[in-house]
Amino acid sequence: MRDRRELLKGLLVTPWWSSALYAQATRGMPPLRIKEIKVLATSPTKRYSWVFVKVITSEPGLYGIGSAANAYLSWSVKAAIEKHLGPFWIGKDPDRIEQLSQASHVRSYWRNGPVINTARAALDMALWDIKGKRANMPVYQLLGGKVREAVPLYAHAGGKTTDSCIENVQKLMEEGYRHVRVQLGGYGGGGFVPSQHSSRPEKSPPGPGFDEDLYVETIANLFKQVRDRLGWNVKLLHDVHSRLTPTAARKLAQRLESVRMFFVEDILPPEHMEHFRQIRPLTTTPMAMGELFTHPLEWRPLITERLIDFIRCRISSIGGITPARKIAALCDQFGVRTAWQEGGENDPVNQLAAYHVDLTIPAFGIQEKNAFPDVVHEVLPGAAEIRGGYLYGNDKPGLGIDINEALVAKYPLADNYRNADWTTIRAIDGSVIRP
């Protein structure tokens, strides 16, 4: 084993295509088979409800790690792998990543849903991890090699007032971030009317009500003040989180044009994507979309018609590294850039999967920042590091990350502590607003 690893290290310096290098590196080795699928579910803090897979092969000591994390459907994804897809994968050839991705895609007949896609993504990441380890190469080398030295990130600045938002943007700029997303009091902040200050119908639910006209006015003024006080040395982003009607979305996009946004995210809900055709001729404000996408028919028209500027899919929600590469190739043809959704409840394995793709694609735009507490780095040794506004992997073979099964057992999977209550936002009349 040691002699083979030393041989592979020598092969890495030769100027061969990665596919030829992998074939040479593994020539003469016995065929691989998937021997076991371990499902490892954990909640290292109450914020996280994570599911991972460990794909164990017939080669002693060779396994891969993949993310099946979906915080709001974690138990469903866990069961789907344990009872359905996991047994289907046993005995298959882990070298055939594309074939297994396609077979898993149609395995349940009904496809392109958040549960099946997330399960597929876990296998896909694990197989790329295995392939990289077997060739003694980081995954990005197998994908064609680096086109950039690190992955730039955008950070998140928020506050209850305009002054506090500006102060937090300044702090992030001092840390090295050139791209900063600004939210006034969280998603929808600036558009909520306190219950005691609004006319409500009888028996309406408690809490503030969302008013989109107030939101458009407040957010437009927020970014004007941010730009006036901080100048042009920071690239500004904002997440609407799908809360606007098409009419209000057009108004906001036009109001923000003068502050030259890097992008505005999810200005429309997925159900109203066709309205991007009306927004595009009205403004040069860059649009990002796709956090909730799971189906090619959602992102394909937006990219091929050049209706958006950034695609915002989550790697695990679309099926893993293999589909992400295909989306990035499509983006490259139509002048759209990637901005994978990697924040919030996402995990370090999914983050690294996005990182390896980002290092290799011309269509890269930006990646979302997600920093993890120390306990997460203990559970998942090898997690990427953030320095000076950039994400860095460790250049170890495969994805470069492992999982501590003893700590997984110490921190068993728990229900999402918020029970997704943050998604239930209401208008003044009590009706539900899309998150």
Summary of the structure (lengths in Angstrom):
residues: 435
radius of gyration: 22.5
end to end distance: 52.1
largest distance: 77.5
contacts: 1509
relative contact order: 0.14
helix: 43%
strand: 17%
